C-alpha cells in the first residue's frame, strides 16, 4: 500500500517547476504515488510575452495538469511550491489555496503531512518568509508540517535552509545539489506520511 502525495506548485520561468519535479522524484523513490500539478496561470499574455523565459516556460509546461480540489482531497500529503513575490506566495498559487475553504471545513486537510519549497531571485530575497507563509496555510488546515530541518547532508550542501528547499534564481537553473535536497524533501515527506499511516518504512 502506497501513500499519495500531491506536489502542487506555480512557476513563472521554470526554477520552481524543476524543484517540483525533484520533490516528486524523491517521493516516488520512497514509494509514493504522486500527482504533479501546476497552479493555473493568471497573468495576462502581455506580461508573459514581455519576458521570453516566462513565455517559453508557459509553452513548455502546458501538458502538466492544472491543480484541482480533487488533488487536495485525493492526497495523503502535500508539497507546495511557489516563487517568492515580495517575500510572499505568488498570486497564482495563493488563488488556488483560497479555493480550498470547503475542503478545510470538512476536515479533508487535517492531520495530513505538508511541506514547501521556493525560489527567490537572491539568496536572501524572501525565501524563508515565503516558506513560512505557506506553512501558515498548513497551520490553518490542521496539517502536520514536515520541514527538512537539518536531517540530511543534502540540506547543508544546498545552503542549509531547514524550512524547505530554496533556490536563488540569480544563479541560473537549480544545481544538482539543490535538486538533490528537493528529492530528499520529497522522500522525507513520504516516509513521515508512511509512519503516520502505520506503513513500513525502508
C-alpha positions, 0 to 999 in steps of 0.5 A: 500500500502506497501513500499519495502525495500531491506536489502542487506548485506555480512557476513563472520561468521554470526554477520552481517547476524543476524543484517540483519535479525533484520533490516528486522524484524523491517521493516516488523513490520512497514509494509514493504515488504522486500527482504533479500539478501546476497552479493555473496561470493568471497573468495576462499574455502581455506580461508573459510575452514581455519576458521570453523565459516566462513565455517559453516556460508557459509553452513548455509546461502546458501538458502538466495538469492544472491543480484541482480540489480533487488533488487536495482531497485525493492526497495523503500529503502535500508539497507546495511550491511557489516563487517568492513575490515580495517575500510572499506566495505568488498570486497564482498559487495563493488563488488556488489555496483560497479555493480550498475553504470547503475542503478545510471545513470538512476536515479533508486537510487535517492531520495530513503531512505538508511541506514547501519549497521556493525560489527567490531571485537572491539568496536572501530575497524572501525565501524563508518568509515565503516558506513560512507563509505557506506553512501558515496555510498548513497551520490553518488546515490542521496539517502536520508540517514536515520541514527538512530541518537539518536531517540530511547532508543534502540540506547543508550542501544546498545552503542549509535552509531547514524550512524547505528547499530554496533556490536563488534564481540569480544563479541560473537553473537549480544545481544538482545539489539543490535538486538533490535536497528537493528529492530528499524533501520529497522522500522525507515527506513520504516516509513521515506520511508512511509512519503516520499511516502505520506503513513500513518504512525502508 
